Amino acid sequence: MKTHLHYQRYGSGPRVILAFHGYGQGESYWRSLIDALGSGVTVYAFDLFYHGRSRLARPDAPLRKKRLGELLHDFLQEQQLTRFGLLAFSMGAKFALTVLENHPQQVEKIWLIAPDGLQRQFWYSLATSPAIMRGVLGRAVLRPQRLLGLLDTLAQRRLVSSGLVRFAQWQLDSREKRLRVYRSWTGFRHLTFDLAHLRRLLNTHQIPVTFFLGQHDQVIPYAGLQPFINGLEHAHTVVLNAGHGGLLYDVASWLRRHPAEASW
């Protein structure tokens, strides 16, 4: 099997946007938000690996940033794209930030919706870094009861929020979902970023960044992103009365109520 990074093109406007969805979604999840952007854009919406029609030649080997950068660079060359914006939700931010690192001079603006990759999340690190914990997560694909019981215990002891546990339970309620969790968490564990370096890139190239965050988001909490946002010279933050799972649709609804903000 050959590595293939699938995308779907929407629109034919003069402003180009590369869009990367969140965990458990696919490129089609962008349609409602793309409609809110109007006719002035062309959006290339990608499927993340382990989602949709994107495929890795070695699906059990972790994806390296160098390899992802090469795949995205090849796409830009094939499409002859020289200037573009970036749009990403949750886990998709790791793909968008990889583009930023490799092509900062070509990025016009960035919209990040509850972005992953800009704060250290203890539980994610625990699950994906030590080999023993990766084994626990791997065994949970077939027999999730022990892991779900552990999550309940952590919630009861208030070590993690009940909302976060409910989100985890929803993501683990079928074997297909559990396998995708395992492959995504372990497969993307090397997609990490030097935040000071990212901040310098954004400030040096004067790239405007808009953050859309959920006031009740317990997966990507607003407070954890504030230190990074505060160091940016061209940042704008929109905080919505929302959680994490449906935030994409909340952003689309907000853009329809604020059409001036939807302009690229």
Backbone as CSV, one residue per row, in Angstrom:
resi,resn,N_x,N_y,N_z,CA_x,CA_y,CA_z,C_x,C_y,C_z
1,MET,0.852,-1.204,0.000,0.000,0.000,0.000,0.880,1.244,0.000
2,LYS,0.529,2.195,-0.823,1.284,3.434,-0.948,0.674,4.523,-0.073
3,THR,1.532,5.358,0.500,1.038,6.480,1.306,0.255,7.448,0.429
4,HIS,-0.912,7.827,0.919,-1.777,8.740,0.161,-2.454,9.695,1.131
5,LEU,-2.249,10.983,0.929,-2.893,12.020,1.738,-4.060,12.573,0.932
6,HIS,-5.261,12.124,1.281,-6.441,12.476,0.494,-6.949,13.875,0.848
7,TYR,-7.464,14.573,-0.160,-8.103,15.870,0.066,-9.262,16.035,-0.896
8,GLN,-10.160,16.945,-0.537,-11.284,17.313,-1.391,-11.252,18.822,-1.588
9,ARG,-11.446,19.251,-2.812,-11.442,20.686,-3.103,-12.866,21.216,-3.098
10,TYR,-13.071,22.348,-2.420,-14.365,23.016,-2.359,-14.206,24.454,-2.842
11,GLY,-15.074,24.879,-3.728,-15.062,26.266,-4.179,-14.016,26.541,-5.237
12,SER,-14.047,27.795,-5.726,-13.098,28.197,-6.776,-12.711,29.662,-6.629
13,GLY,-12.791,30.173,-5.395,-12.455,31.571,-5.160,-10.963,31.828,-5.177
14,PRO,-10.563,33.087,-5.165,-9.144,33.438,-5.292,-8.310,33.185,-4.039
15,ARG,-8.927,33.117,-2.854,-8.181,32.904,-1.624,-8.142,31.416,-1.302
16,VAL,-6.944,30.894,-1.133,-6.761,29.454,-0.926,-6.609,29.155,0.560
17,ILE,-7.299,28.097,1.020,-7.225,27.666,2.416,-6.954,26.168,2.451
18,LEU,-6.011,25.751,3.291,-5.779,24.334,3.568,-6.440,24.017,4.900
19,ALA,-7.331,23.030,4.927,-8.120,22.734,6.125,-7.840,21.315,6.626
20,PHE,-7.661,21.206,7.942,-7.347,19.923,8.572,-8.322,19.681,9.722
21,HIS,-9.122,18.634,9.606,-10.193,18.355,10.571,-9.632,17.791,11.878
22,GLY,-10.544,17.536,12.817,-10.159,17.010,14.112,-10.296,15.503,14.204
23,TYR,-9.991,14.982,15.388,-10.045,13.547,15.614,-11.462,13.007,15.410
24,GLY,-11.544,11.861,14.732,-12.825,11.197,14.532,-13.685,11.812,13.447
25,GLN,-13.158,12.773,12.716,-13.927,13.438,11.671,-13.372,13.059,10.292
26,GLY,-13.735,13.834,9.296,-13.248,13.670,7.933,-13.361,14.998,7.221
27,GLU,-12.865,15.050,5.997,-12.845,16.330,5.281,-14.244,16.919,5.111
28,SER,-15.273,16.075,5.081,-16.628,16.574,4.856,-17.160,17.403,6.021
29,TYR,-16.540,17.292,7.187,-17.003,18.054,8.349,-16.827,19.557,8.160
30,TRP,-16.041,19.971,7.187,-15.815,21.398,6.963,-16.925,22.061,6.166
31,ARG,-17.850,21.299,5.609,-18.784,21.876,4.633,-19.620,23.012,5.200
32,SER,-20.135,22.861,6.414,-20.977,23.922,6.977,-20.166,25.192,7.207
33,LEU,-18.922,25.047,7.635,-18.097,26.229,7.869,-17.664,26.862,6.543
34,ILE,-17.357,26.029,5.550,-16.970,26.554,4.237,-18.105,27.381,3.641
35,ASP,-19.344,26.921,3.829,-20.497,27.688,3.337,-20.537,29.081,3.964
36,ALA,-20.146,29.165,5.241,-20.166,30.448,5.943,-19.064,31.384,5.455
37,LEU,-18.044,30.844,4.788,-16.940,31.664,4.291,-17.275,32.371,2.984
38,GLY,-18.332,31.931,2.310,-18.731,32.589,1.065,-18.019,32.037,-0.149
39,SER,-18.189,32.723,-1.258,-17.699,32.235,-2.559,-16.283,32.685,-2.887
40,GLY,-15.651,33.434,-2.012,-14.334,33.988,-2.332,-13.166,33.080,-2.038
41,VAL,-13.438,31.819,-1.641,-12.342,30.940,-1.227,-12.339,29.634,-2.017
42,THR,-11.169,29.042,-2.080,-10.988,27.657,-2.515,-10.386,26.910,-1.343
43,VAL,-11.071,25.892,-0.879,-10.630,25.153,0.300,-10.184,23.750,-0.103
44,TYR,-8.976,23.390,0.267,-8.491,22.025,0.130,-8.621,21.377,1.508
45,ALA,-9.615,20.505,1.661,-9.896,19.879,2.954,-9.302,18.468,2.956
46,PHE,-8.398,18.216,3.889,-7.665,16.954,3.951,-8.305,15.977,4.926
47,ASP,-8.143,14.699,4.651,-8.386,13.658,5.638,-7.076,13.429,6.401
48,LEU,-7.128,13.455,7.735,-5.963,13.045,8.502,-5.728,11.551,8.275
49,PHE,-4.505,11.106,8.508,-4.248,9.672,8.458,-5.048,8.966,9.551
50,TYR,-5.435,7.729,9.285,-6.316,6.914,10.129,-7.757,7.411,10.071
51,HIS,-8.044,8.321,9.165,-9.384,8.863,8.976,-9.662,8.923,7.470
52,GLY,-10.925,8.719,7.118,-11.307,8.913,5.727,-10.489,8.080,4.759
53,ARG,-10.060,8.715,3.668,-9.375,7.985,2.590,-7.864,8.203,2.565
54,SER,-7.311,8.842,3.592,-5.850,8.960,3.672,-5.267,7.645,4.178
55,ARG,-4.134,7.248,3.634,-3.513,5.978,3.976,-2.001,6.147,4.153
56,LEU,-1.451,5.441,5.129,-0.008,5.374,5.324,0.499,4.028,4.843
57,ALA,1.644,4.033,4.178,2.224,2.776,3.711,2.548,1.858,4.882
58,ARG,2.927,2.456,6.015,3.229,1.684,7.232,2.333,2.222,8.352
59,PRO,1.092,1.767,8.420,0.133,2.359,9.360,0.479,2.146,10.826
60,ASP,1.309,1.156,11.142,1.659,0.897,12.536,2.925,1.613,12.974
61,ALA,3.581,2.327,12.055,4.793,3.082,12.393,4.413,4.539,12.654
62,PRO,4.988,5.170,13.700,4.636,6.564,13.980,5.031,7.485,12.826
63,LEU,4.178,8.460,12.560,4.423,9.439,11.502,5.413,10.482,12.008
64,ARG,6.460,10.702,11.252,7.464,11.707,11.606,7.126,13.041,10.942
65,LYS,7.495,14.120,11.627,7.185,15.441,11.072,7.882,15.668,9.733
66,LYS,9.074,15.135,9.590,9.803,15.293,8.326,9.016,14.673,7.175
67,ARG,8.477,13.465,7.396,7.711,12.790,6.346,6.424,13.539,6.052
68,LEU,5.718,13.987,7.085,4.497,14.758,6.866,4.804,16.038,6.110
69,GLY,5.896,16.704,6.469,6.288,17.921,5.771,6.553,17.676,4.298
70,GLU,7.175,16.528,3.983,7.445,16.190,2.584,6.145,15.978,1.808
71,LEU,5.189,15.285,2.425,3.909,15.030,1.751,3.160,16.327,1.474
72,LEU,3.150,17.223,2.446,2.456,18.499,2.268,3.194,19.396,1.275
73,HIS,4.516,19.336,1.282,5.296,20.103,0.304,4.994,19.609,-1.115
74,ASP,4.912,18.285,-1.284,4.595,17.729,-2.607,3.221,18.209,-3.074
75,PHE,2.265,18.265,-2.149,0.934,18.763,-2.508,1.003,20.206,-2.998
76,LEU,1.721,21.061,-2.280,1.829,22.468,-2.676,2.479,22.600,-4.050
77,GLN,3.470,21.772,-4.307,4.142,21.806,-5.612,3.195,21.359,-6.717
78,GLU,2.461,20.275,-6.462,1.549,19.750,-7.488,0.451,20.751,-7.828
79,GLN,-0.053,21.446,-6.824,-1.141,22.401,-7.036,-0.639,23.806,-7.369
80,GLN,0.673,23.975,-7.336,1.312,25.259,-7.636,0.759,26.381,-6.749
81,LEU,0.691,26.100,-5.458,0.176,27.065,-4.489,1.335,27.826,-3.854
82,THR,1.259,29.134,-3.907,2.339,29.954,-3.342,1.893,30.763,-2.133
83,ARG,0.587,31.051,-2.010,0.057,31.778,-0.861,-1.243,31.109,-0.425
84,PHE,-1.420,30.949,0.856,-2.600,30.251,1.340,-2.800,30.538,2.826
85,GLY,-4.020,30.274,3.286,-4.327,30.323,4.705,-4.419,28.915,5.258
86,LEU,-4.397,28.796,6.579,-4.502,27.506,7.251,-5.704,27.519,8.189
87,LEU,-6.453,26.436,8.177,-7.639,26.288,9.008,-7.574,24.901,9.639
88,ALA,-7.680,24.820,10.965,-7.519,23.519,11.612,-8.362,23.437,12.875
89,PHE,-8.846,22.234,13.140,-9.607,21.944,14.353,-8.911,20.842,15.137
90,SER,-8.681,21.070,16.421,-8.202,20.052,17.353,-6.931,19.376,16.829
91,MET,-6.952,18.041,16.667,-5.766,17.309,16.243,-5.236,17.768,14.896
92,GLY,-6.113,18.303,14.049,-5.679,18.783,12.740,-4.680,19.920,12.819
93,ALA,-4.631,20.604,13.977,-3.669,21.699,14.132,-2.236,21.204,13.997
94,LYS,-1.986,19.935,14.330,-0.629,19.404,14.202,-0.188,19.365,12.740
95,PHE,-1.127,19.122,11.842,-0.818,19.156,10.414,-0.611,20.599,9.952
96,ALA,-1.500,21.494,10.391,-1.384,22.899,9.993,-0.083,23.516,10.510
97,LEU,0.294,23.199,11.739,1.518,23.761,12.309,2.757,23.209,11.612
98,THR,2.663,21.988,11.096,3.772,21.435,10.306,3.943,22.228,9.018
99,VAL,2.823,22.598,8.382,2.905,23.454,7.191,3.537,24.791,7.565
100,LEU,3.109,25.370,8.661,3.655,26.655,9.102,5.158,26.576,9.283
101,GLU,5.639,25.543,9.943,7.080,25.419,10.184,7.872,25.351,8.887
102,ASN,7.313,24.695,7.876,8.047,24.490,6.626,7.848,25.603,5.603
103,HIS,6.732,26.345,5.711,6.422,27.360,4.691,5.881,28.645,5.320
104,PRO,6.550,29.214,6.306,5.988,30.400,6.977,5.826,31.592,6.050
105,GLN,6.688,31.728,5.067,6.624,32.878,4.168,5.445,32.794,3.216
106,GLN,4.790,31.634,3.121,3.661,31.469,2.208,2.308,31.535,2.915
107,VAL,2.329,31.554,4.238,1.075,31.522,5.004,0.541,32.936,5.193
108,GLU,-0.709,33.176,4.752,-1.331,34.497,4.852,-1.983,34.719,6.207
109,LYS,-2.710,33.746,6.689,-3.385,33.847,7.977,-3.737,32.448,8.453
110,ILE,-4.070,32.343,9.736,-4.375,31.040,10.320,-5.602,31.163,11.207
111,TRP,-6.500,30.203,11.089,-7.602,30.049,12.028,-7.404,28.711,12.734
112,LEU,-7.316,28.748,14.055,-7.143,27.537,14.852,-8.337,27.374,15.781
113,ILE,-9.048,26.273,15.638,-10.241,25.979,16.444,-9.860,24.922,17.474
114,ALA,-9.828,25.315,18.751,-9.429,24.401,19.838,-8.222,23.573,19.421
115,PRO,-7.090,24.218,19.131,-5.960,23.496,18.533,-5.220,22.593,19.499
116,ASP,-4.930,21.387,19.049,-4.035,20.483,19.756,-2.596,20.821,19.349
117,GLY,-1.627,20.510,20.214,-0.223,20.709,19.872,0.404,21.951,20.455
118,LEU,-0.401,22.819,21.109,0.132,24.072,21.644,0.165,24.092,23.172
119,GLN,-0.135,22.968,23.782,-0.032,22.859,25.227,0.277,21.414,25.567
120,ARG,0.973,21.216,26.633,1.321,19.867,27.050,0.158,19.281,27.836
121,GLN,-0.380,18.170,27.351,-1.492,17.518,28.021,-0.976,16.271,28.736
122,PHE,-1.064,16.277,30.050,-0.468,15.229,30.865,-0.962,13.840,30.473
123,TRP,-2.291,13.689,30.306,-2.838,12.360,30.061,-2.456,11.856,28.681
124,TYR,-2.396,12.751,27.702,-1.965,12.346,26.364,-0.521,11.879,26.407
125,SER,0.338,12.628,27.103,1.746,12.248,27.209,1.907,10.913,27.930
126,LEU,1.122,10.711,28.977,1.197,9.470,29.731,0.800,8.280,28.877
127,ALA,-0.219,8.466,28.059,-0.733,7.360,27.254,0.159,7.026,26.079
128,THR,0.914,7.986,25.564,1.627,7.768,24.312,3.137,7.686,24.454
129,SER,3.703,8.178,25.532,5.157,8.203,25.625,5.756,6.909,26.181
130,PRO,5.453,6.518,27.437,6.065,5.292,27.953,5.510,4.066,27.239
131,ALA,6.391,3.138,26.891,5.972,1.946,26.156,4.935,1.149,26.928
132,ILE,5.040,1.096,28.258,4.100,0.307,29.045,2.688,0.858,28.932
133,MET,2.558,2.193,28.879,1.230,2.783,28.751,0.674,2.598,27.344
134,ARG,1.539,2.599,26.338,1.066,2.305,24.987,0.522,0.889,24.920
135,GLY,1.151,-0.010,25.682,0.652,-1.380,25.747,-0.713,-1.458,26.388
136,VAL,-0.924,-0.692,27.454,-2.230,-0.652,28.112,-3.289,-0.151,27.142
137,LEU,-2.958,0.919,26.413,-3.903,1.469,25.446,-4.173,0.471,24.330
138,GLY,-3.114,-0.235,23.892,-3.287,-1.236,22.844,-4.191,-2.375,23.278
139,ARG,-4.029,-2.867,24.505,-4.881,-3.950,25.003,-6.329,-3.498,25.155
140,ALA,-6.501,-2.203,25.426,-7.860,-1.671,25.593,-8.656,-1.698,24.296
141,VAL,-7.980,-1.821,23.154,-8.690,-1.917,21.883,-9.605,-3.133,21.892
142,LEU,-9.091,-4.256,22.441,-9.884,-5.486,22.482,-10.717,-5.600,23.753
143,ARG,-10.148,-5.167,24.894,-10.850,-5.304,26.174,-10.804,-3.969,26.903
144,PRO,-11.792,-3.107,26.661,-11.737,-1.738,27.182,-12.209,-1.588,28.625
145,GLN,-12.760,-2.662,29.222,-13.418,-2.506,30.519,-12.470,-1.953,31.578
146,ARG,-11.223,-2.453,31.599,-10.283,-2.002,32.630,-9.973,-0.512,32.473
147,LEU,-9.748,-0.074,31.235,-9.438,1.337,31.000,-10.638,2.218,31.348
148,LEU,-11.834,1.779,30.969,-13.032,2.562,31.289,-13.247,2.632,32.796
149,GLY,-12.944,1.527,33.491,-13.040,1.538,34.944,-12.051,2.503,35.568
150,LEU,-10.830,2.547,34.997,-9.820,3.491,35.486,-10.285,4.921,35.298
151,LEU,-10.885,5.220,34.156,-11.377,6.568,33.900,-12.459,6.959,34.905
152,ASP,-13.356,6.021,35.206,-14.394,6.289,36.203,-13.778,6.608,37.568
153,THR,-12.759,5.832,37.937,-12.092,6.053,39.229,-11.425,7.418,39.276
154,LEU,-10.761,7.805,38.188,-10.100,9.109,38.134,-11.121,10.239,38.248
155,ALA,-12.279,10.043,37.617,-13.329,11.072,37.699,-13.875,11.163,39.121
156,GLN,-14.081,10.007,39.750,-14.615,10.009,41.112,-13.654,10.696,42.086
157,ARG,-12.363,10.547,41.844,-11.354,11.180,42.698,-11.019,12.598,42.242
158,ARG,-11.736,13.043,41.211,-11.579,14.397,40.669,-10.166,14.672,40.150
159,LEU,-9.527,13.620,39.660,-8.231,13.785,39.012,-8.402,14.196,37.552
160,VAL,-9.533,13.862,36.982,-9.925,14.372,35.657,-11.400,14.750,35.747
161,SER,-11.841,15.634,34.877,-13.225,16.099,34.926,-14.174,15.027,34.396
162,SER,-15.393,15.044,34.894,-16.404,14.094,34.434,-16.726,14.310,32.955
163,GLY,-16.681,15.567,32.500,-16.927,15.852,31.089,-15.879,15.225,30.196
164,LEU,-14.622,15.259,30.626,-13.546,14.660,29.851,-13.693,13.143,29.819
165,VAL,-14.131,12.559,30.935,-14.357,11.117,30.978,-15.482,10.726,30.031
166,ARG,-16.569,11.502,30.010,-17.678,11.199,29.092,-17.210,11.277,27.643
167,PHE,-16.364,12.257,27.342,-15.815,12.377,25.988,-14.988,11.140,25.648
168,ALA,-14.150,10.696,26.598,-13.320,9.511,26.377,-14.179,8.265,26.191
169,GLN,-15.216,8.122,27.005,-16.095,6.962,26.899,-16.768,6.910,25.534
170,TRP,-17.168,8.062,25.034,-17.791,8.119,23.707,-16.802,7.692,22.624
171,GLN,-15.524,8.054,22.790,-14.509,7.702,21.805,-14.064,6.249,21.910
172,LEU,-14.468,5.557,22.973,-14.038,4.177,23.185,-15.203,3.179,23.128
173,ASP,-16.363,3.613,22.625,-17.546,2.759,22.735,-17.695,1.731,21.620
174,SER,-16.713,1.634,20.719,-16.719,0.574,19.711,-15.274,0.194,19.400
175,ARG,-15.086,-1.018,18.885,-13.730,-1.462,18.575,-13.094,-0.582,17.502
176,GLU,-13.904,-0.166,16.519,-13.385,0.702,15.452,-12.872,2.020,16.022
177,LYS,-13.643,2.609,16.938,-13.217,3.864,17.546,-11.957,3.665,18.392
178,ARG,-11.922,2.553,19.163,-10.762,2.314,20.026,-9.501,2.124,19.202
179,LEU,-9.604,1.442,18.074,-8.452,1.254,17.195,-7.981,2.585,16.623
180,ARG,-8.925,3.438,16.267,-8.559,4.750,15.727,-7.896,5.615,16.797
181,VAL,-8.408,5.539,18.041,-7.764,6.252,19.141,-6.321,5.799,19.289
182,TYR,-6.129,4.483,19.335,-4.787,3.939,19.535,-3.842,4.367,18.414
183,ARG,-4.300,4.199,17.178,-3.420,4.525,16.046,-3.144,6.025,15.949
184,SER,-4.153,6.843,16.217,-3.958,8.290,16.131,-3.041,8.789,17.237
185,TRP,-3.297,8.380,18.460,-2.493,8.860,19.583,-1.045,8.405,19.478
186,THR,-0.850,7.127,19.130,0.523,6.634,19.035,1.160,7.041,17.709
187,GLY,0.372,7.047,16.634,0.923,7.369,15.311,1.336,8.814,15.164
188,PHE,0.692,9.729,15.911,1.011,11.156,15.810,1.856,11.653,16.988
189,ARG,2.400,10.744,17.781,3.082,11.167,19.009,4.367,11.957,18.751
190,HIS,4.916,11.864,17.538,6.119,12.638,17.222,5.810,13.998,16.605
191,LEU,4.549,14.307,16.429,4.174,15.613,15.875,4.083,16.615,17.025
192,THR,5.248,17.000,17.509,5.337,17.954,18.619,6.081,19.199,18.131
193,PHE,5.947,20.301,18.895,6.429,21.587,18.399,7.148,22.367,19.493
194,ASP,8.161,23.095,19.071,8.849,24.048,19.937,8.019,25.330,19.916
195,LEU,7.321,25.602,21.012,6.390,26.722,21.023,7.089,28.065,20.868
196,ALA,8.285,28.193,21.410,9.041,29.448,21.253,9.379,29.666,19.777
197,HIS,9.718,28.586,19.092,10.025,28.684,17.658,8.780,29.062,16.861
198,LEU,7.648,28.435,17.160,6.403,28.787,16.469,6.054,30.251,16.693
199,ARG,6.221,30.711,17.916,5.907,32.110,18.243,6.794,33.054,17.430
200,ARG,8.064,32.725,17.325,8.979,33.573,16.535,8.569,33.592,15.069
201,LEU,8.200,32.447,14.522,7.779,32.392,13.121,6.563,33.282,12.881
202,LEU,5.574,33.158,13.736,4.346,33.923,13.563,4.589,35.415,13.716
203,ASN,5.415,35.787,14.670,5.690,37.211,14.891,6.615,37.782,13.821
204,THR,7.627,37.041,13.432,8.571,37.523,12.420,7.884,37.741,11.082
205,HIS,7.004,36.811,10.715,6.319,36.908,9.422,4.983,37.641,9.540
206,GLN,4.686,38.150,10.738,3.473,38.950,10.978,2.218,38.240,10.466
207,ILE,2.094,36.969,10.836,0.955,36.159,10.399,-0.177,36.315,11.410
208,PRO,-1.326,36.815,10.988,-2.463,36.931,11.925,-3.046,35.557,12.237
209,VAL,-3.320,35.333,13.518,-3.877,34.052,13.965,-5.154,34.327,14.755
210,THR,-6.239,33.679,14.353,-7.489,33.757,15.098,-7.738,32.418,15.786
211,PHE,-7.967,32.474,17.090,-8.266,31.283,17.874,-9.763,31.257,18.185
212,PHE,-10.417,30.146,17.868,-11.801,29.924,18.262,-11.786,28.860,19.354
213,LEU,-12.224,29.235,20.541,-12.119,28.345,21.692,-13.466,28.192,22.374
214,GLY,-13.670,27.041,23.002,-14.898,26.778,23.723,-14.743,27.087,25.204
215,GLN,-15.644,27.885,25.732,-15.581,28.250,27.146,-15.670,27.023,28.052
216,HIS,-16.366,25.986,27.589,-16.561,24.785,28.398,-15.776,23.596,27.849
217,ASP,-14.791,23.867,27.016,-13.983,22.799,26.411,-13.031,22.225,27.455
218,GLN,-13.198,20.951,27.791,-12.326,20.301,28.748,-11.271,19.426,28.080
219,VAL,-11.348,19.315,26.749,-10.341,18.566,25.999,-9.158,19.464,25.667
220,ILE,-9.452,20.656,25.125,-8.428,21.672,24.838,-8.836,22.929,25.608
221,PRO,-8.528,23.007,26.888,-9.003,24.138,27.702,-8.336,25.453,27.318
222,TYR,-9.135,26.505,27.361,-8.675,27.848,27.009,-7.476,28.267,27.857
223,ALA,-7.523,27.975,29.145,-6.453,28.432,30.048,-5.098,27.889,29.639
224,GLY,-5.064,26.665,29.127,-3.793,26.076,28.732,-3.167,26.724,27.516
225,LEU,-3.972,27.418,26.714,-3.473,28.064,25.496,-3.056,29.514,25.734
226,GLN,-3.513,30.098,26.827,-3.269,31.526,27.057,-1.796,31.922,27.040
227,PRO,-0.888,31.160,27.661,0.520,31.582,27.618,1.059,31.714,26.194
228,PHE,0.674,30.790,25.316,1.138,30.880,23.934,0.496,32.064,23.224
229,ILE,-0.812,32.216,23.378,-1.521,33.313,22.703,-0.995,34.666,23.153
230,ASN,-0.701,34.797,24.439,-0.251,36.084,24.969,1.086,36.529,24.370
231,GLY,1.852,35.587,23.833,3.137,35.944,23.246,3.078,36.291,21.774
232,LEU,1.884,36.277,21.194,1.738,36.576,19.766,1.373,38.038,19.551
233,GLU,1.939,38.627,18.521,1.711,40.044,18.230,0.454,40.274,17.396
234,HIS,-0.010,39.237,16.698,-1.155,39.407,15.790,-2.175,38.300,16.041
235,ALA,-2.614,38.183,17.278,-3.573,37.143,17.656,-4.912,37.754,18.025
236,HIS,-5.967,37.035,17.670,-7.333,37.411,18.027,-8.027,36.163,18.545
237,THR,-8.751,36.295,19.640,-9.390,35.141,20.257,-10.905,35.335,20.324
238,VAL,-11.629,34.317,19.879,-13.083,34.287,19.980,-13.440,33.126,20.902
239,VAL,-14.061,33.422,22.037,-14.461,32.391,22.995,-15.972,32.200,22.893
240,LEU,-16.374,30.972,22.590,-17.780,30.661,22.382,-18.334,29.863,23.563
241,ASN,-19.613,29.975,23.775,-20.300,29.246,24.845,-20.515,27.811,24.381
242,ALA,-19.436,27.018,24.386,-19.464,25.690,23.773,-18.443,24.786,24.436
243,GLY,-18.589,23.481,24.171,-17.603,22.500,24.578,-16.676,22.185,23.417
244,HIS,-16.214,20.938,23.345,-15.245,20.588,22.308,-15.887,19.919,21.098
245,GLY,-16.710,18.901,21.339,-17.170,18.051,20.250,-17.871,18.790,19.124
246,GLY,-18.766,19.706,19.443,-19.528,20.399,18.404,-18.999,21.775,18.062
247,LEU,-17.765,22.049,18.447,-17.240,23.414,18.299,-17.173,23.860,16.847
248,LEU,-16.913,22.931,15.939,-16.846,23.285,14.519,-18.153,23.905,14.052
249,TYR,-19.264,23.350,14.481,-20.570,23.861,14.065,-20.895,25.179,14.781
250,ASP,-20.411,25.312,16.014,-20.605,26.572,16.730,-19.845,27.706,16.046
251,VAL,-18.659,27.414,15.541,-17.882,28.428,14.816,-18.600,28.822,13.530
252,ALA,-19.118,27.831,12.800,-19.859,28.131,11.566,-21.064,29.009,11.863
253,SER,-21.776,28.707,12.936,-22.938,29.514,13.323,-22.512,30.928,13.694
254,TRP,-21.409,31.059,14.419,-20.918,32.383,14.809,-20.528,33.201,13.577
255,LEU,-19.910,32.568,12.594,-19.499,33.274,11.382,-20.709,33.780,10.599
256,ARG,-21.791,33.025,10.613,-23.004,33.486,9.920,-23.597,34.709,10.606
257,ARG,-23.408,34.787,11.919,-23.919,35.960,12.664,-22.962,37.135,12.568
258,HIS,-21.699,36.879,12.185,-20.682,37.926,12.072,-20.004,37.810,10.712
259,PRO,-20.731,38.086,9.622,-20.187,37.856,8.275,-18.904,38.625,7.993
260,ALA,-18.719,39.769,8.639,-17.489,40.535,8.401,-16.266,39.762,8.876
261,GLU,-16.442,38.919,9.891,-15.324,38.138,10.432,-14.985,36.949,9.540
262,ALA,-15.878,36.587,8.631,-15.666,35.417,7.781,-14.802,35.717,6.575
263,SER,-14.413,36.947,6.392,-13.642,37.332,5.210,-12.198,36.858,5.325
264,TRP,-11.737,36.234,4.230,-10.327,35.849,4.148,-9.593,36.831,3.222
